[in-house]
Amino acid sequence: MMIPFLLLAATLSGGVSAPPLPSTHDDPSIRLWLSDDGRYRPGDRASVRVQTRDDGYLIVLHVDPERRVRVLFPLNPGDDNFVRGGKRYEIHGRGGREAFTVTGRSARGTVYAAVSRERFRLDRYAEGGQWNLAALDSVRISDDPEADLNAFVRDIAQGAFDYDLLGYGTYRRAYAYVPYYGYGYGYPFYPPFASGLFFGFGFDGGFRPFGLGFRRFGRFGRFR
């Protein structure tokens, strides 16, 4: 939550709720994977993979640490976002790069994917063949990104959909240098007549995953 997967090219690549319905299949309707288990350093490029059980139309969203919504797939609003069930896809950014670059020294974000048998209505967030970033910025994300993203997709969906989401976080590394006299070289400084003991450790920068694993939004049902 690796077998060979099909890479997406640039043209393929960016009330009261009812209780969830019980699953009748071993495989989830949709599943996401993040590289490095969603633990990154600032500046890392994150890979996103997704697989659906059935054929359908896919949309993949990214909420960055500033709570801005961006569409990872389809890369452009007019691109074909139909995917085949049982195939694992890697989501590519522009130029064939990884899906997104991790920003912020200490931050969290969310990747969300939804699949439906009906096309999504994307026109209201498109302009000139590109994503309208101002329109996407109007999508408000609170401390409950799962509910907010479900509301967003419900607004653009024309039928039932299933979804999955994963949280990610950044971490930093801290180092200590304890010098002692002698000959050699110390790290990270290299005095000519000193050596030292170097050690490093990593710690979370506010990393707290949320919404991990497969989720079903029962109100919208599941594919049969």
N, C-alpha and C positions, 0 to 999 in steps of 0.2 A: 504495500500500500504504500536472466534477461535473454529474452529470446530475441532472434533477429526481428527488427522492426522496419517499417516502411517510413523513410524520411519524407517529410512534406516539403515540396518545392515552394518557391515564393508565390506561385500562382494558387497553391492550395493553402498555403501559408504563403492570422491572427484570426376581518371576519374571524371565525373559529376554524381552526385547522382540523381536518380529519386525522385520526391516528394512522401511523404508517402501515401499509399493507404487508403481510408476511411474504417473504420471498419464496418463490417456487422453483428457483434455479440455483445451482451451485455457484455460478458466476454472477457477479454484480452487473447491473445494467451499464455502469460506467465506472472506470477506475483511473485515478491519477497517480503518477509517480513524480517525485522531485529528485534531482541529483543531490548527492551528499546528504540524503535524508533531511533536506531542508535546513541544514546548518551551514551558514556561509560567513565569509569575511567580507567587509565592504569592498566593492569592486569586482567580486566574483561574478562570473556569468553562469546563470542557472539554466539547467536543461529541464524541460517538462515533457513527459510522455503521457499518453492517454490511450485507453482501449475501451471500446464499447462492446456489449454483447451482441447487439443487433445493428443492422444498417440504420443510419439516421443522419440528421443534420447536427453539427457540433459547433458549439461556441465555447471558447476558453477565455476567461477573464483574469486579470491580475489587479489586485489592490496593493499599491505600493505603500511604504511606510508613511507617506503623507496622506494616505487614504484616498488617493486618486484612482479611479477605475480606468484601466486600459484594456483593450481587446488584443489578446495574443493570437487568437485564431477565430475567424479568418483574418489574414494579414490585412486585406482590404475588404471593404463592405461588399463589393461585387464578386469576390472570389468564390469559387465553388467550395462549400463547406460540408459536402456530403462525404461520410466516411463509411467504410465497410466494417461490419461486426466481426469480432475475432481478430482484428489486426491491431497491432500496437504502433501508434504514430508518435513521432517526435515533432514537437512544435518548434518551428524555426522562426527567428526574427528576420529582419531585412538583411540582405546580403548573405543569407544562409547561416547566420550566427545563432547562438543559443537564444532561448526564448526571451530572456531579459537580463539586465545587469543589476546586481544588488546594490542599493544605495543606502546611505545612512550608517553612522558609526555604531549605533545601537538601536536596532529597529526590528519591527515585525511586519509581515505582510501575509497575503492570502492569495492562493491560486485556486480558481473555481472553474469547473467544466460542467456543461449541461448538454444533453443530447435529446432530440425530439424527432419523431417521425414527420413532423411538419416543419416547414421552413420558419426561421425566425424573421420577424419584421425588423430590419436593421436601418431602414431609410431615415428614420428620425435622428439617427446618430451618424449619418453620413453626409458628406459635402464634397462635391467635386471628385468623387471616386475615392476619397480618403475618409478616415474616421474624423468626425468633428470633435476635437478635443474639448472645446468649450461646452458642447452638449454633454459629453461624458463627465466633465467636471461638475455638472449640475447634479449628478447622482451622488447622494449623500450616504456615506458609510459611517456607521456608529461603532460602538464597542461590540456589536453583534453583527459581524460581516456576513455570517451565514444567512440570517434573516433578510438583511438588506439586499444581498445578491439574489436570493430567491425572489424577492419582490421585483427586482430589476428584470430578471429573466421571465417572470410571469407576465410582465408588461409587454415583452417583445415576442412571447411564445404564442403560437396559434393552436396549440394542443398540449397534451400531456408531455412532461419532460422528466427525466431523471438527472441527478447531479452528484458530483463528488467535490470535495474541497480539502485543501491541505494548508496549514499554516507553516511559515518559515521564520527564521530569526537569524540575526547576525551575532557574531561573537568576536572578541578581540583577544590578542595574545599579550601577555605581560612577561617581561624578562628582568632578571636580576643578575648583577655582576659583582662578584666578591673577589677583589684583587689580593694577591699575596706576592711576596718578593721571590725572585728567581729569574730564570731565563726561559724565554718562550714568548708566546703571543696569547693575549686574552681576547675575549669576544664580549661586547662588540667593538671595543677599542683595542688598538694594537701597539702599545708602548714597546719600545725595543728591548727593555730589560725588565719586563714584568710578565707574569702569567696570572692566571686567575681561574676561578671556578664559575662556569656559566650554567645557568639552568633556566628553563622557560616553562610556562604553563599557560593553558587557555582557560578562559572563563566566559560565561554567557554574558552578553550585553543586553539583558532584558528579554532573553529568548524564552518564550513560553508558547509551545504549539497549541493550537486550538482547532477544533473541528476536524481532528484527524480521522481518517478512515472513510469508509463508504457510508453515505447518508442517503436516505430516500425521503422525498417530500410527498407525503402520502396524499395530500389533497389533489395532486395532479396525476396520481395513479402510476402505473408502470406499464411498460410494453408487454404485450402478450405474445 
